Amino acid sequence: MRRTAPRSAPARLTFAVAAIAASVLALTACGSTGSTTADGKTEITLSMQNPDVKTADPATWAIIQAFEKENPAITVTVSGEAVAEHLQKLSIAAQSDTLPDIFWVYKSTAEEMEKAGLLLDLAPVLDELKLRDSFPTSTISNFSAGDVIYGVPYQGLLTGLWVNKKILADNGVEMPTTFDELLSAAKQLESNGITTISNGANQSSFSVWSFLTDLDRYGFDAKVDGLLDGSEKYSNADFLRLYQHIDELRKAGAFPANVSTQTYQQAVEQFTSGKAAMLDAGVWASSAIQDSSVAPDIAFWQGPQFDDGVGEQNIIMNVASAPFAIDHKVADDKKKFDAVKKFLAFYYSDDAQQILVDNGQPPVTTYAPQVDAEKQSALKAALDAATAAGVTSPESQPDLLVPTPVANAMYDSIYGVIQGQLTPETALDLVQKALDSNK
Protein backbone atom coordinates (compact mmCIF):
# COMPACT_ATOMS: atom_id res chain seq x y z
CA MET A 1 0.00 0.00 0.00
CA ARG A 2 1.25 3.47 -0.84
CA ARG A 3 2.24 5.60 2.15
CA THR A 4 2.82 9.33 1.99
CA ALA A 5 5.58 9.44 4.62
CA PRO A 6 7.96 7.04 6.40
CA ARG A 7 6.88 5.43 9.63
CA SER A 8 9.05 7.78 11.66
CA ALA A 9 6.65 10.58 10.78
CA PRO A 10 4.41 10.25 13.88
CA ALA A 11 7.14 11.86 15.99
CA ARG A 12 6.78 15.01 13.89
CA LEU A 13 3.02 15.34 14.31
CA THR A 14 1.97 18.73 15.61
CA PHE A 15 -1.27 17.67 17.30
CA ALA A 16 -1.85 19.45 20.60
CA VAL A 17 -2.05 16.63 23.14
CA ALA A 18 -1.94 16.29 26.91
CA ALA A 19 1.06 14.36 28.16
CA ILE A 20 -0.88 12.03 30.40
CA ALA A 21 0.73 8.63 30.83
CA ALA A 22 -2.52 6.95 31.77
CA SER A 23 -4.15 8.09 28.55
CA VAL A 24 -1.25 6.78 26.51
CA LEU A 25 -1.51 3.39 28.18
CA ALA A 26 -5.26 3.33 27.66
CA LEU A 27 -4.90 4.03 23.99
CA THR A 28 -2.11 1.57 23.46
CA ALA A 29 -4.54 -1.06 24.65
CA CYS A 30 -7.18 -0.14 22.06
CA GLY A 31 -4.86 0.31 19.10
CA SER A 32 -4.11 -2.20 16.36
CA THR A 33 -3.34 -5.55 17.99
CA GLY A 34 -2.85 -9.14 16.90
CA SER A 35 -5.51 -10.29 14.50
CA THR A 36 -6.72 -13.40 16.38
CA THR A 37 -8.76 -13.51 19.59
CA ALA A 38 -8.68 -16.26 22.21
CA ASP A 39 -11.62 -18.00 20.55
CA GLY A 40 -9.90 -17.98 17.17
CA LYS A 41 -11.82 -15.12 15.60
CA THR A 42 -10.21 -12.32 13.64
CA GLU A 43 -10.57 -9.07 15.59
CA ILE A 44 -10.87 -5.54 14.24
CA THR A 45 -11.15 -2.53 16.52
CA LEU A 46 -13.59 0.32 15.90
CA SER A 47 -13.21 3.54 17.90
CA MET A 48 -16.15 5.95 17.93
CA GLN A 49 -17.10 9.43 19.18
CA ASN A 50 -19.83 8.14 21.52
CA PRO A 51 -19.23 6.68 25.00
CA ASP A 52 -22.10 4.22 24.48
CA VAL A 53 -22.41 3.36 20.81
CA LYS A 54 -25.19 0.83 21.41
CA THR A 55 -27.62 3.43 22.73
CA ALA A 56 -26.24 6.69 21.29
CA ASP A 57 -25.66 5.40 17.77
CA PRO A 58 -28.13 2.55 17.18
CA ALA A 59 -27.63 2.66 13.41
CA THR A 60 -23.91 1.87 13.63
CA TRP A 61 -24.54 -0.70 16.35
CA ALA A 62 -27.15 -2.46 14.23
CA ILE A 63 -24.78 -2.59 11.25
CA ILE A 64 -22.05 -4.12 13.43
CA GLN A 65 -24.43 -6.77 14.73
CA ALA A 66 -25.59 -7.62 11.22
CA PHE A 67 -21.98 -7.76 9.98
CA GLU A 68 -20.89 -10.15 12.75
CA LYS A 69 -23.90 -12.35 12.07
CA GLU A 70 -22.94 -12.57 8.40
CA ASN A 71 -19.23 -12.98 9.25
CA PRO A 72 -19.10 -15.22 12.36
CA ALA A 73 -15.32 -15.61 12.12
CA ILE A 74 -14.82 -11.86 12.67
CA THR A 75 -15.45 -9.85 15.83
CA VAL A 76 -15.66 -6.06 15.96
CA THR A 77 -14.44 -4.63 19.27
CA VAL A 78 -16.12 -1.25 19.73
CA SER A 79 -14.91 1.51 22.02
CA GLY A 80 -15.88 5.15 22.31
CA GLU A 81 -15.67 8.42 24.19
CA ALA A 82 -17.22 11.87 23.91
CA VAL A 83 -15.92 13.84 20.92
CA ALA A 84 -13.27 15.95 22.69
CA GLU A 85 -11.84 13.00 24.64
CA HIS A 86 -12.00 10.76 21.58
CA LEU A 87 -10.02 13.22 19.45
CA GLN A 88 -7.47 13.73 22.23
CA LYS A 89 -6.95 9.98 22.55
CA LEU A 90 -6.53 9.65 18.80
CA SER A 91 -3.90 12.39 18.88
CA ILE A 92 -1.99 10.58 21.63
CA ALA A 93 -2.27 7.31 19.72
CA ALA A 94 -0.95 9.02 16.60
CA GLN A 95 2.15 10.08 18.53
CA SER A 96 2.92 6.47 19.38
CA ASP A 97 1.59 4.97 16.13
CA THR A 98 -1.02 2.90 18.00
CA LEU A 99 -4.21 3.97 16.28
CA PRO A 100 -7.29 1.72 16.31
CA ASP A 101 -7.95 -0.26 13.15
CA ILE A 102 -10.98 1.81 12.12
CA PHE A 103 -11.90 5.10 13.76
CA TRP A 104 -14.16 8.12 13.47
CA VAL A 105 -12.15 11.34 13.14
CA TYR A 106 -12.50 14.97 12.10
CA LYS A 107 -11.57 15.58 8.47
CA SER A 108 -8.90 18.13 9.40
CA THR A 109 -7.26 15.68 11.84
CA ALA A 110 -7.40 12.91 9.25
CA GLU A 111 -5.62 15.17 6.78
CA GLU A 112 -2.75 15.69 9.25
CA MET A 113 -2.57 11.95 9.87
CA GLU A 114 -2.53 11.26 6.13
CA LYS A 115 0.38 13.67 5.65
CA ALA A 116 2.26 11.83 8.40
CA GLY A 117 1.76 8.46 6.70
CA LEU A 118 -0.48 7.07 9.43
CA LEU A 119 -3.52 6.20 7.35
CA LEU A 120 -4.25 3.46 4.87
CA ASP A 121 -4.75 4.68 1.33
CA LEU A 122 -8.28 3.47 0.59
CA ALA A 123 -8.22 4.18 -3.15
CA PRO A 124 -7.07 0.67 -4.14
CA VAL A 125 -9.38 -0.87 -1.53
CA LEU A 126 -12.43 0.92 -2.91
CA ASP A 127 -11.43 -0.11 -6.41
CA GLU A 128 -10.96 -3.75 -5.36
CA LEU A 129 -14.36 -3.77 -3.65
CA LYS A 130 -15.95 -1.88 -6.56
CA LEU A 131 -17.25 0.74 -4.11
CA ARG A 132 -15.91 3.94 -5.64
CA ASP A 133 -18.99 4.42 -7.81
CA SER A 134 -21.24 3.83 -4.80
CA PHE A 135 -20.37 7.26 -3.39
CA PRO A 136 -21.25 10.70 -4.70
CA THR A 137 -18.27 12.29 -6.46
CA SER A 138 -18.15 15.04 -3.85
CA THR A 139 -17.70 12.47 -1.06
CA ILE A 140 -14.65 10.96 -2.73
CA SER A 141 -13.07 14.34 -3.45
CA ASN A 142 -13.82 15.60 0.07
CA PHE A 143 -11.81 12.77 1.65
CA SER A 144 -8.96 12.76 -0.85
CA ALA A 145 -5.47 14.24 -0.96
CA GLY A 146 -4.24 13.96 -4.53
CA ASP A 147 -4.71 10.36 -5.56
CA VAL A 148 -4.94 9.15 -1.95
CA ILE A 149 -8.34 8.51 -0.38
CA TYR A 150 -7.85 8.72 3.38
CA GLY A 151 -11.45 8.38 4.58
CA VAL A 152 -14.89 6.99 3.85
CA PRO A 153 -18.22 8.40 5.06
CA TYR A 154 -19.50 7.38 8.47
CA GLN A 155 -22.98 8.85 8.27
CA GLY A 156 -24.75 11.60 6.40
CA LEU A 157 -24.84 15.15 7.77
CA LEU A 158 -28.23 16.46 6.70
CA THR A 159 -29.02 19.46 8.88
CA GLY A 160 -31.50 22.29 9.07
CA LEU A 161 -34.44 23.44 11.15
CA TRP A 162 -37.22 21.07 12.13
CA VAL A 163 -40.47 23.05 12.11
CA ASN A 164 -43.74 22.51 13.95
CA LYS A 165 -46.21 23.74 11.34
CA LYS A 166 -49.11 23.68 13.81
CA ILE A 167 -47.40 26.13 16.16
CA LEU A 168 -46.78 28.49 13.25
CA ALA A 169 -50.39 28.23 12.04
CA ASP A 170 -51.84 28.63 15.54
CA ASN A 171 -49.89 31.87 15.90
CA GLY A 172 -50.70 33.28 12.49
CA VAL A 173 -47.19 32.78 11.16
CA GLU A 174 -46.46 31.71 7.58
CA MET A 175 -43.66 29.23 6.88
CA PRO A 176 -40.64 31.52 6.35
CA THR A 177 -38.25 31.47 3.42
CA THR A 178 -36.01 34.48 4.03
CA PHE A 179 -34.22 35.77 7.09
CA ASP A 180 -36.50 38.80 7.28
CA GLU A 181 -39.49 36.44 7.40
CA LEU A 182 -37.82 34.35 10.10
CA LEU A 183 -37.11 37.47 12.16
CA SER A 184 -40.70 38.61 11.79
CA ALA A 185 -41.90 35.14 12.84
CA ALA A 186 -39.63 35.22 15.90
CA LYS A 187 -41.06 38.56 17.03
CA GLN A 188 -44.63 37.29 16.62
CA LEU A 189 -43.93 34.02 18.45
CA GLU A 190 -42.06 35.76 21.26
CA SER A 191 -45.00 38.10 21.81
CA ASN A 192 -47.07 34.96 22.43
CA GLY A 193 -44.50 33.48 24.80
CA ILE A 194 -43.21 30.84 22.37
CA THR A 195 -39.58 29.94 21.65
CA THR A 196 -38.80 30.09 17.94
CA ILE A 197 -35.55 28.06 17.68
CA SER A 198 -34.68 25.52 20.35
CA ASN A 199 -30.93 25.25 21.00
CA GLY A 200 -28.86 23.98 23.92
CA ALA A 201 -25.35 25.24 24.65
CA ASN A 202 -24.65 23.28 27.83
CA GLN A 203 -22.28 20.36 27.12
CA SER A 204 -23.26 20.61 23.45
CA SER A 205 -21.61 23.75 22.15
CA PHE A 206 -21.35 22.17 18.69
CA SER A 207 -25.14 22.15 18.22
CA VAL A 208 -25.38 25.20 15.97
CA TRP A 209 -25.79 23.32 12.70
CA SER A 210 -28.20 25.70 10.98
CA PHE A 211 -25.88 28.65 11.64
CA LEU A 212 -22.92 26.75 10.20
CA THR A 213 -24.96 26.37 7.03
CA ASP A 214 -25.61 30.12 7.16
CA LEU A 215 -21.86 30.67 7.07
CA ASP A 216 -21.90 29.09 3.63
CA ARG A 217 -24.60 31.59 2.68
CA TYR A 218 -22.00 34.26 3.42
CA GLY A 219 -19.22 32.75 1.31
CA PHE A 220 -17.42 30.48 3.79
CA ASP A 221 -16.67 27.85 1.17
CA ALA A 222 -14.92 30.40 -1.03
CA LYS A 223 -13.07 31.92 1.93
CA VAL A 224 -11.89 28.84 3.83
CA ASP A 225 -8.54 28.41 2.05
CA GLY A 226 -7.74 32.04 2.73
CA LEU A 227 -8.80 31.68 6.36
CA LEU A 228 -6.37 28.80 6.78
CA ASP A 229 -3.40 30.42 5.02
CA GLY A 230 -3.97 33.84 6.59
CA SER A 231 -4.85 35.75 3.45
CA GLU A 232 -8.48 36.06 4.60
CA LYS A 233 -9.77 37.13 8.02
CA TYR A 234 -12.70 35.56 9.84
CA SER A 235 -13.46 39.06 11.08
CA ASN A 236 -14.63 40.17 7.64
CA ALA A 237 -17.61 42.30 6.61
CA ASP A 238 -19.58 39.34 5.21
CA PHE A 239 -19.40 37.22 8.35
CA LEU A 240 -20.10 40.30 10.46
CA ARG A 241 -23.45 40.73 8.73
CA LEU A 242 -24.37 37.12 9.54
CA TYR A 243 -23.42 37.49 13.20
CA GLN A 244 -25.41 40.71 13.37
CA HIS A 245 -28.42 38.79 12.07
CA ILE A 246 -27.93 36.15 14.77
CA ASP A 247 -27.88 39.00 17.29
CA GLU A 248 -31.11 40.33 15.79
CA LEU A 249 -32.72 36.94 16.44
CA ARG A 250 -31.48 37.05 20.03
CA LYS A 251 -32.94 40.50 20.56
CA ALA A 252 -36.23 39.28 19.09
CA GLY A 253 -36.39 36.53 21.73
CA ALA A 254 -35.94 33.70 19.22
CA PHE A 255 -33.92 31.45 21.52
CA PRO A 256 -34.78 29.68 24.80
CA ALA A 257 -34.33 31.80 27.92
CA ASN A 258 -32.30 28.90 29.38
CA VAL A 259 -30.16 28.29 26.29
CA SER A 260 -26.99 28.61 28.42
CA THR A 261 -27.97 25.77 30.76
CA GLN A 262 -29.98 23.63 28.37
CA THR A 263 -28.30 20.65 26.68
CA TYR A 264 -28.94 19.54 23.13
CA GLN A 265 -31.06 16.64 24.35
CA GLN A 266 -33.15 19.04 26.41
CA ALA A 267 -33.54 21.21 23.32
CA VAL A 268 -34.90 18.19 21.46
CA GLU A 269 -37.30 17.50 24.31
CA GLN A 270 -38.43 21.13 24.28
CA PHE A 271 -39.32 20.76 20.61
CA THR A 272 -40.89 17.30 20.78
CA SER A 273 -43.08 18.40 23.69
CA GLY A 274 -44.49 21.21 21.57
CA LYS A 275 -42.78 24.06 23.43
CA ALA A 276 -40.75 25.43 20.53
CA ALA A 277 -41.61 26.17 16.91
CA MET A 278 -38.27 25.01 15.50
CA LEU A 279 -35.33 22.80 16.43
CA ASP A 280 -31.76 23.34 15.23
CA ALA A 281 -30.64 19.77 14.49
CA GLY A 282 -30.24 17.22 11.76
CA VAL A 283 -31.73 14.07 10.38
CA TRP A 284 -30.51 12.09 13.40
CA ALA A 285 -33.32 13.72 15.41
CA SER A 286 -35.98 12.18 13.16
CA SER A 287 -36.50 9.09 15.33
CA ALA A 288 -37.11 11.11 18.50
CA ILE A 289 -39.46 13.41 16.59
CA GLN A 290 -41.26 10.46 15.01
CA ASP A 291 -41.90 8.96 18.44
CA SER A 292 -43.38 12.22 19.76
CA SER A 293 -46.84 13.77 19.61
CA VAL A 294 -45.65 16.51 17.21
CA ALA A 295 -44.73 14.08 14.40
CA PRO A 296 -47.87 14.75 12.29
CA ASP A 297 -47.11 18.48 12.19
CA ILE A 298 -43.46 18.38 11.16
CA ALA A 299 -41.62 19.98 8.25
CA PHE A 300 -37.89 20.17 7.62
CA TRP A 301 -36.53 23.56 6.53
CA GLN A 302 -33.14 24.16 4.96
CA GLY A 303 -32.88 27.53 6.71
CA PRO A 304 -33.28 31.16 5.65
CA GLN A 305 -32.01 32.85 2.53
CA PHE A 306 -30.34 36.25 3.04
CA ASP A 307 -30.78 39.31 0.87
CA ASP A 308 -27.30 40.50 1.88
CA GLY A 309 -25.70 37.07 1.64
CA VAL A 310 -22.81 36.01 -0.58
CA GLY A 311 -23.20 33.40 -3.30
CA GLU A 312 -25.81 30.65 -3.57
CA GLN A 313 -28.62 30.92 -1.03
CA ASN A 314 -30.83 27.96 -2.00
CA ILE A 315 -28.63 25.42 -0.23
CA ILE A 316 -29.05 22.68 2.33
CA MET A 317 -26.30 20.99 4.33
CA ASN A 318 -26.39 17.45 2.98
CA VAL A 319 -22.84 16.13 3.16
CA ALA A 320 -20.81 13.27 4.53
CA SER A 321 -20.01 13.86 8.17
CA ALA A 322 -16.57 13.31 9.65
CA PRO A 323 -15.08 10.16 8.08
CA PHE A 324 -13.94 6.74 9.09
CA ALA A 325 -10.18 6.33 8.65
CA ILE A 326 -8.09 3.14 8.72
CA ASP A 327 -4.74 2.68 10.48
CA HIS A 328 -1.93 2.13 7.95
CA LYS A 329 -0.63 -0.92 9.87
CA VAL A 330 -3.79 -2.87 9.05
CA ALA A 331 -2.23 -3.68 5.67
CA ASP A 332 0.63 -5.48 7.44
CA ASP A 333 -1.69 -8.17 8.85
CA LYS A 334 -3.40 -10.18 6.12
CA LYS A 335 -6.19 -11.57 8.32
CA LYS A 336 -6.98 -8.18 9.80
CA PHE A 337 -6.76 -6.49 6.41
CA ASP A 338 -9.15 -9.00 4.87
CA ALA A 339 -11.55 -8.52 7.81
CA VAL A 340 -11.46 -4.74 7.46
CA LYS A 341 -12.19 -5.01 3.74
CA LYS A 342 -15.15 -7.26 4.47
CA PHE A 343 -16.42 -4.73 7.02
CA LEU A 344 -16.19 -1.88 4.50
CA ALA A 345 -17.89 -3.96 1.82
CA PHE A 346 -20.74 -4.69 4.22
CA TYR A 347 -21.05 -1.18 5.66
CA TYR A 348 -21.55 0.31 2.20
CA SER A 349 -23.78 -2.47 0.88
CA ASP A 350 -27.43 -1.73 0.14
CA ASP A 351 -28.48 -3.89 3.09
CA ALA A 352 -26.41 -1.88 5.56
CA GLN A 353 -27.49 1.42 4.04
CA GLN A 354 -31.10 0.37 4.58
CA ILE A 355 -30.20 -0.34 8.20
CA LEU A 356 -29.09 3.28 8.44
CA VAL A 357 -32.43 4.38 7.01
CA ASP A 358 -34.36 2.09 9.35
CA ASN A 359 -32.61 3.86 12.21
CA GLY A 360 -33.44 7.36 11.01
CA GLN A 361 -30.26 8.07 9.04
CA PRO A 362 -29.90 8.86 5.34
CA PRO A 363 -27.75 6.57 3.20
CA VAL A 364 -24.19 7.73 2.53
CA THR A 365 -24.04 5.95 -0.81
CA THR A 366 -26.16 6.50 -3.89
CA TYR A 367 -28.54 3.79 -2.66
CA ALA A 368 -32.22 4.73 -3.11
CA PRO A 369 -33.71 3.96 0.32
CA GLN A 370 -37.04 2.44 1.19
CA VAL A 371 -38.82 4.91 3.46
CA ASP A 372 -42.21 4.27 5.03
CA ALA A 373 -44.06 7.52 4.40
CA GLU A 374 -46.27 7.00 7.45
CA LYS A 375 -43.94 5.43 10.00
CA GLN A 376 -40.96 7.55 8.93
CA SER A 377 -42.69 10.79 8.01
CA ALA A 378 -40.07 12.92 9.80
CA LEU A 379 -37.18 11.25 8.00
CA LYS A 380 -39.04 11.53 4.72
CA ALA A 381 -39.53 15.27 5.30
CA ALA A 382 -35.76 15.72 5.67
CA LEU A 383 -34.92 13.57 2.64
CA ASP A 384 -37.51 15.40 0.54
CA ALA A 385 -36.02 18.76 1.54
CA ALA A 386 -32.56 17.56 0.51
CA THR A 387 -33.79 16.52 -2.94
CA ALA A 388 -36.13 19.46 -3.64
CA ALA A 389 -35.84 21.08 -7.04
CA GLY A 390 -33.10 23.68 -7.28
CA VAL A 391 -31.53 22.91 -3.90
CA THR A 392 -27.76 22.36 -3.83
CA SER A 393 -25.35 21.45 -1.04
CA PRO A 394 -21.83 22.56 -0.10
CA GLU A 395 -19.19 19.83 -0.20
CA SER A 396 -18.59 19.94 3.55
CA GLN A 397 -19.84 21.59 6.72
CA PRO A 398 -17.61 24.57 7.65
CA ASP A 399 -16.40 23.25 11.01
CA LEU A 400 -15.12 20.06 9.36
CA LEU A 401 -12.74 22.07 7.16
CA VAL A 402 -10.74 23.69 9.95
CA PRO A 403 -8.57 22.45 12.85
CA THR A 404 -10.45 21.36 15.97
CA PRO A 405 -9.52 24.44 18.09
CA VAL A 406 -10.87 26.69 15.33
CA ALA A 407 -14.07 24.66 15.07
CA ASN A 408 -14.54 24.96 18.83
CA ALA A 409 -14.03 28.72 18.60
CA MET A 410 -16.66 28.88 15.85
CA TYR A 411 -19.18 27.12 18.09
CA ASP A 412 -18.32 29.38 21.02
CA SER A 413 -18.60 32.48 18.86
CA ILE A 414 -22.08 31.62 17.62
CA TYR A 415 -23.38 30.57 21.02
CA GLY A 416 -21.69 33.62 22.53
CA VAL A 417 -23.89 35.86 20.38
CA ILE A 418 -27.00 33.71 20.93
CA GLN A 419 -26.49 34.06 24.70
CA GLY A 420 -25.66 37.77 24.55
CA GLN A 421 -22.20 37.13 25.99
CA LEU A 422 -20.36 38.33 22.89
CA THR A 423 -21.00 41.11 20.44
CA PRO A 424 -20.83 40.14 16.77
CA GLU A 425 -17.45 41.87 16.54
CA THR A 426 -15.89 40.14 19.55
CA ALA A 427 -17.32 36.82 18.38
CA LEU A 428 -15.50 37.15 15.07
CA ASP A 429 -12.29 38.14 16.87
CA LEU A 430 -12.55 34.98 19.00
CA VAL A 431 -12.40 32.78 15.91
CA GLN A 432 -9.67 34.88 14.31
CA LYS A 433 -7.47 34.43 17.39
CA ALA A 434 -7.96 30.66 17.13
CA LEU A 435 -6.96 30.77 13.46
CA ASP A 436 -3.87 32.85 14.29
CA SER A 437 -2.87 30.41 17.03
CA ASN A 438 -3.08 27.45 14.64
CA LYS A 439 -0.88 28.78 11.89
Secondary structure, 3 states (H helix, E strand, C coil): CCCCCCCCHHHHCCCCCCCCHHHHHHHHHHCCCCCECCCCCEEEEEEECCCCHHHHCHHHHHHHHHHHHHCCCEEEEEEECCHHHHHHHHHHHHHHCCCCCEEECCHHHHHHHHHCCCECCCHHHHHHCCCHHHCCHHHHHHCEECCEECCEECCEEEEEEEEEHHHHHHCCCCCCCEHHHHHHHHHHHHHCCCEEEECCCCCCCCCCHHHHHHHHCECHHHHHHHHHHCCCCCCCHHHHHHHHHHHHHHHCCCCCCCCCCCCHHHHHHHHHCCCEEEEEEEHHHHHHHHCCCCHHHEEEECCCECCCCECCCCECEEEECCEEEEEHHHHHCHHHHHHHHHHHHHHCCHHHHHHHHHCCCCCCCCCCCCCCCCCCHHHHHHHHHHCCCCCECCCCCHHHHCCHHHHHHHHHHHHHHHCCCCCHHHHHHHHHHHHHHCC
